[in-house]
Amino acid sequence: MVGAAEVAARASAAGLDAARLPRHVAIIMDGNGRWATARKQDRTRGHEQGAMVVRAITTASVKLGIARLTLYAFSSENWSRPQLEVDFLMGLLERFLEGELATLMENGVRLEAIGSLERLPAAVRSTLERIIRTTSANSAMTLCLALSYGGRDELVDACRAIAALVAAGRLDAGQITASTLQAHLYAPAASDVDVVIRTAGEMRLSNFLIWQATYAEYVSVAPLWPDFSVSDYHAALAEYQRRERRFGGL
């Protein structure tokens, strides 16, 4: 666990206020394909470079004492991409998980995953489950990978689970509250997202954490994900700290 004094020193060095850092950061990692195309390389090269950035941003988040980092790694819509690209991404995910285990353990990071994980190839799912088990006791930060994930799918799945309880007579429909739905999300114990950062200058939420990001600040940054540096990350967090969060109040 990173100490408060250490976090304060690192935050100050980055031009950030340690007392106003977000607890839950979510990132839409956009621009891998465009990065590769601009260099006249195959799209897969952009995905490989993007995977390397994940390590840097995860480590930087741990150093700042951020409690939870959720990365939009593979959306439910991404299954419609060309099969060769999907196969490559699944293989890259498996290699990433294997290759990053030592870094996760060294930094005390617990891995979690949300989404329709049953759609992942069996080998990938097996590796993912093993890394989740291995890191389960780590407590410095939770790295959550949104895989085969869609915000609407998550809400539909939650509603189906609640409807099943009502049909079984285990829950009165009149007692359903926001807390009921929260309890049936993929990661029910996760706190709300404080800031959503999207790279490549895009301005869409793209079906990402619809429920959890209801009151999140949104920061769009210009760099493509493979070019996104720790300095860019600090700048995005500084933009978040310049916002006045009202939550509908005055």
C-alpha positions as CSV (number, residue, x, y, z in Angstrom):
1,M,0.0,0.0,0.0
2,V,1.4,3.4,-1.0
3,G,1.7,5.7,2.1
4,A,-0.1,9.0,2.3
5,A,3.1,11.0,2.5
6,E,4.5,9.2,-0.6
7,V,1.3,9.9,-2.5
8,A,1.3,13.5,-1.6
9,A,4.9,13.9,-2.7
10,R,4.2,12.2,-6.1
11,A,1.0,14.1,-6.7
12,S,2.8,17.4,-5.9
13,A,5.6,16.5,-8.3
14,A,3.0,15.9,-11.0
15,G,1.2,19.2,-10.3
16,L,-1.8,17.5,-8.6
17,D,-3.5,17.9,-5.3
18,A,-3.4,14.6,-3.4
19,A,-6.5,15.5,-1.5
20,R,-8.6,15.8,-4.7
21,L,-7.4,12.8,-6.6
22,P,-10.2,10.5,-8.0
23,R,-10.8,7.2,-6.3
24,H,-12.1,5.5,-9.5
25,V,-10.7,6.3,-12.9
26,A,-12.1,4.8,-16.1
27,I,-10.4,5.0,-19.4
28,I,-11.6,4.5,-22.9
29,M,-8.4,3.5,-24.7
30,D,-9.1,4.7,-28.3
31,G,-6.9,5.1,-31.3
32,N,-4.8,1.9,-31.6
33,G,-5.8,1.3,-35.2
34,R,-5.3,4.9,-36.3
35,W,-1.9,5.0,-34.7
36,A,-0.8,1.9,-36.7
37,T,-2.4,3.2,-40.0
38,A,-0.6,6.5,-39.7
39,R,2.6,4.6,-39.6
40,K,1.6,2.3,-42.5
41,Q,1.6,-0.6,-40.1
42,D,-0.9,-3.4,-39.5
43,R,-3.6,-2.5,-36.9
44,T,-2.2,-5.3,-34.7
45,R,0.9,-3.3,-34.1
46,G,-1.2,-0.5,-32.6
47,H,-2.8,-3.0,-30.3
48,E,0.6,-4.3,-29.2
49,Q,1.8,-0.8,-28.5
50,G,-1.4,0.0,-26.6
51,A,-0.9,-3.0,-24.4
52,M,2.5,-1.6,-23.3
53,V,0.8,1.7,-22.3
54,V,-1.5,-0.2,-20.0
55,R,1.4,-1.1,-17.8
56,A,2.6,2.5,-17.5
57,I,-0.8,3.9,-16.7
58,T,-1.6,1.1,-14.2
59,T,1.7,1.7,-12.4
60,A,1.3,5.5,-12.4
61,S,-2.2,5.0,-10.8
62,V,-0.8,2.9,-8.1
63,K,1.8,5.5,-7.3
64,L,-0.9,8.1,-6.9
65,G,-3.0,5.9,-4.5
66,I,-5.9,5.6,-6.9
67,A,-8.2,2.9,-5.6
68,R,-9.7,1.6,-8.9
69,L,-8.8,1.8,-12.5
70,T,-11.2,0.5,-15.1
71,L,-10.0,0.0,-18.7
72,Y,-12.3,-0.5,-21.6
73,A,-10.3,-3.3,-23.2
74,F,-12.8,-5.0,-25.5
75,S,-16.4,-4.0,-26.0
76,S,-19.3,-6.2,-26.9
77,E,-19.4,-4.4,-30.2
78,N,-15.8,-5.4,-30.9
79,W,-16.9,-9.0,-31.6
80,S,-18.1,-7.7,-35.0
81,R,-14.6,-6.8,-36.1
82,P,-12.8,-9.0,-38.7
83,Q,-12.2,-12.4,-37.2
84,L,-8.4,-12.2,-37.7
85,E,-8.3,-9.0,-35.7
86,V,-10.5,-10.5,-32.9
87,D,-8.3,-13.6,-32.8
88,F,-5.2,-11.5,-32.5
89,L,-6.8,-9.4,-29.7
90,M,-7.7,-12.5,-27.8
91,G,-4.2,-13.9,-28.1
92,L,-2.7,-10.5,-27.1
93,L,-5.0,-10.4,-24.1
94,E,-3.8,-13.9,-23.0
95,R,-0.1,-12.9,-23.5
96,F,-0.7,-9.6,-21.6
97,L,-2.2,-11.4,-18.6
98,E,0.6,-13.8,-18.4
99,G,3.3,-11.2,-19.0
100,E,1.9,-8.6,-16.5
101,L,1.4,-11.0,-13.5
102,A,4.8,-10.1,-12.0
103,T,4.1,-6.4,-12.3
104,L,0.7,-6.8,-10.7
105,M,2.1,-8.7,-7.8
106,E,5.0,-6.3,-7.4
107,N,2.7,-3.3,-7.2
108,G,0.0,-5.0,-5.1
109,V,-2.6,-4.7,-7.8
110,R,-5.7,-6.9,-7.7
111,L,-7.1,-7.9,-11.1
112,E,-10.8,-7.9,-11.8
113,A,-12.9,-8.3,-15.0
114,I,-16.4,-7.3,-16.0
115,G,-18.5,-8.1,-19.0
116,S,-19.9,-11.2,-20.8
117,L,-16.8,-13.2,-19.9
118,E,-18.4,-16.4,-21.0
119,R,-17.9,-15.3,-24.6
120,L,-14.1,-15.2,-24.3
121,P,-12.2,-18.2,-25.7
122,A,-11.7,-20.9,-23.1
123,A,-7.9,-20.5,-22.9
124,V,-8.2,-16.8,-22.4
125,R,-10.9,-17.3,-19.7
126,S,-8.8,-19.8,-17.9
127,T,-5.8,-17.5,-17.8
128,L,-7.9,-14.6,-16.7
129,E,-9.5,-16.6,-13.9
130,R,-6.0,-17.8,-12.8
131,I,-4.6,-14.3,-12.7
132,I,-7.6,-13.0,-10.8
133,R,-7.2,-15.8,-8.2
134,T,-3.4,-15.2,-7.9
135,T,-3.9,-11.4,-7.3
136,S,-7.0,-11.6,-5.1
137,A,-5.2,-10.8,-1.9
138,N,-3.5,-7.6,-3.3
139,S,-4.8,-4.4,-1.9
140,A,-2.9,-1.4,-3.3
141,M,-5.3,-1.0,-6.2
142,T,-7.9,-2.8,-8.3
143,L,-7.3,-3.0,-12.0
144,C,-10.6,-3.8,-13.7
145,L,-10.6,-4.9,-17.3
146,A,-13.9,-4.4,-19.2
147,L,-13.9,-7.4,-21.6
148,S,-16.7,-8.3,-23.9
149,Y,-18.4,-5.5,-22.1
150,G,-21.4,-3.3,-22.9
151,G,-23.1,-1.0,-20.5
152,R,-26.6,-1.8,-21.9
153,D,-25.8,-5.5,-21.6
154,E,-24.9,-5.1,-18.0
155,L,-28.1,-3.3,-17.2
156,V,-30.2,-5.9,-19.0
157,D,-28.4,-8.7,-17.2
158,A,-29.1,-6.9,-13.8
159,C,-32.8,-6.5,-14.7
160,R,-33.1,-10.1,-15.7
161,A,-31.6,-11.2,-12.3
162,I,-33.9,-8.9,-10.4
163,A,-36.9,-10.1,-12.5
164,A,-36.0,-13.7,-11.6
165,L,-36.1,-12.9,-7.9
166,V,-39.5,-11.2,-8.2
167,A,-40.9,-14.2,-10.2
168,A,-39.6,-16.6,-7.6
169,G,-41.3,-14.6,-4.8
170,R,-38.0,-13.7,-3.2
171,L,-38.3,-9.9,-3.9
172,D,-41.3,-7.6,-3.9
173,A,-41.3,-5.4,-7.0
174,G,-42.3,-2.4,-4.9
175,Q,-39.1,-2.7,-2.9
176,I,-36.7,-2.4,-5.9
177,T,-34.4,0.6,-5.5
178,A,-31.2,1.9,-7.1
179,S,-29.3,-0.1,-4.5
180,T,-31.1,-3.3,-5.8
181,L,-29.8,-2.7,-9.3
182,Q,-26.4,-1.8,-8.0
183,A,-26.2,-5.1,-6.2
184,H,-26.7,-7.0,-9.5
185,L,-24.1,-5.2,-11.6
186,Y,-21.0,-7.1,-12.7
187,A,-18.9,-5.5,-9.9
188,P,-21.5,-4.5,-7.3
189,A,-19.0,-3.3,-4.7
190,A,-17.2,-0.9,-7.1
191,S,-17.7,2.8,-6.3
192,D,-19.0,5.2,-8.9
193,V,-16.6,6.5,-11.5
194,D,-15.2,9.9,-10.7
195,V,-13.6,10.6,-14.1
196,V,-13.8,9.0,-17.5
197,I,-10.8,9.7,-19.7
198,R,-11.0,9.1,-23.5
199,T,-8.0,9.3,-25.8
200,A,-7.8,10.2,-29.5
201,G,-10.0,13.3,-29.1
202,E,-13.2,11.4,-29.1
203,M,-16.2,12.6,-27.2
204,R,-18.4,9.6,-26.8
205,L,-19.1,7.3,-23.8
206,S,-19.6,4.3,-26.2
207,N,-21.8,2.1,-24.0
208,F,-19.2,2.2,-21.2
209,L,-20.2,2.1,-17.5
210,I,-23.5,3.8,-18.1
211,W,-24.7,3.3,-14.6
212,Q,-21.4,3.8,-12.8
213,A,-20.4,7.0,-14.7
214,T,-23.7,8.8,-14.3
215,Y,-22.0,11.6,-12.3
216,A,-18.5,11.2,-13.6
217,E,-16.5,14.1,-15.1
218,Y,-15.5,13.5,-18.7
219,V,-12.1,14.4,-20.1
220,S,-11.2,14.0,-23.7
221,V,-7.5,14.1,-24.6
222,A,-5.8,14.4,-28.0
223,P,-3.2,11.7,-28.0
224,L,-4.0,8.3,-29.5
225,W,-3.8,5.6,-26.8
226,P,-0.4,4.2,-28.0
227,D,1.0,7.7,-27.5
228,F,-0.7,8.4,-24.2
229,S,2.0,9.0,-21.7
230,V,2.1,9.3,-17.9
231,S,2.5,13.1,-18.4
232,D,-0.7,13.0,-20.5
233,Y,-2.4,11.1,-17.7
234,H,-1.4,13.6,-15.1
235,A,-2.6,16.4,-17.3
236,A,-6.0,14.7,-17.6
237,L,-6.2,14.3,-13.8
238,A,-5.3,18.0,-13.5
239,E,-8.2,18.8,-15.8
240,Y,-10.5,16.7,-13.6
241,Q,-9.3,18.6,-10.5
242,R,-10.2,21.9,-12.2
243,R,-13.8,20.9,-12.4
244,E,-16.3,21.8,-9.7
245,R,-18.4,18.7,-9.1
246,R,-22.0,19.6,-8.2
247,F,-24.0,16.4,-8.5
248,G,-27.1,18.3,-9.5
249,G,-26.8,20.8,-6.6
250,L,-25.9,24.5,-6.5
